[in-house]
């Protein structure tokens, strides 16, 4: 009898830990906390800010440096010399932004990119491991060069 209780308890524990999540479980508004290269241990772009909104199977995500240059009130980009215009726009293009549909498959977040700052990424799909840690959404992914990353978002709504 004790053995049966141990087996049943173990199964319940495993089932609770491995519970599949749904898209609704991730619904909310999140702010970027960090992006860490877990291969090197380095935090990437520590000053960068970001917002991730997930609702009803759709998401939008944007990260950008808050200290990027801005035009003075009334100033037009065309008022600048060509080289300064290019430098200004290159700084503004240093962002990560995409939106589309999402779904959850077990512990995998699947992003279907309908819109992306990089036209080559439109209509692509990303499969990202994720886990919830209290009010944090932790997304893990790898790059072709072998580096692994942990992207942490805090739920704010």
Order of alpha helices (4+ residues) and beta strands (2+ residues): alpha-beta-beta-beta-alpha-beta-beta-beta-beta-beta
